[in-house]
Amino acid sequence: MFVNHVNSILQCCSDEKRVDVTRNGNVISVREYDPVTSCNCLCPFDIQYEIGPLTPGEYTVTFVNNNASFTFTYPSSGTAKPTVPAGAEG
């Protein structure tokens, strides 16, 4: 599954962003972060990454940074395009 997180709010000091993904059954936890910890400002960044491979089924994705989550069904064709509802990003 390809993820395109638009306007992820992270520290401004570095363009290097990291993503940790863990999976426990059908629950996927995502932590997006900046390796620089000495910055004192926040900015929106667009981050792209891939999660998988996934098998067909229902999944719940939780963004650890802000506890936003959503559930989606991953079809065998791989064409799911879930969108986090407005306001779910914190």
Secondary structure as UniProt FT lines:
FT   STRAND          2..11
FT   STRAND          18..24
FT   TURN            25..26
FT   STRAND          27..33
FT   STRAND          42..50
FT   STRAND          57..63
FT   TURN            64..67
FT   STRAND          68..74
FT   TURN            76..77
FT   TURN            86..89
//
